[in-house]
Amino acid sequence: MRNLLNKLVSPIAVKIVCCILILASAISAVSDGIEGKYSEMHNHINWVIWISLVVGLIVTVEKRNEEIEFKDSYIKPLEDYKVLTDAHIVSLKELIEAYKNRCEGLEEQIENYKKLTEMNEKIIKKNDKIIEEYKNHKLSRF
């Protein structure tokens, strides 16, 4: 209904018409008061009051709608920001877990590397010993 009314008549035009009616009723009330037609004067004053109330109501509703639209336009980015922040927090937690797993894997690799180097040192010592024995190997006399 509101969309239909907005399409047929703009709210600014309604306000202008109401202001013209208020002005015309006020002028009529003054002229009736000057002429002594007090019942008609009261009737025009009532029209001024009622049309003023309508204009006041229209302005109040428009301001309320603007406030609601502003709040909605403010709330929507906040909700989007919250969703993005939550997703970022989840990704950071996953990154921390991956880093912890990687560090645990690196510690295991370091331990394995230390074991391998110790084994290589032992093998190198044995090889050096074998080479020395081979070099120092004396031919038998028989």
Secondary structure, DSSP 8 states (H G I E B T S, - for coil): -HHHHHHHS-HHHHHHHHHHHHHHHHHHHHHHHHHT-HHHHHHHHHHHHHHHHHHHHHHHHHHHHHHHHHHHHHHHHHHHHHHHHHHHHHHHHHHHHHHHHHHHHHHHHHHHHHHHHHHHHHHHHHHHHHHHHHHT------
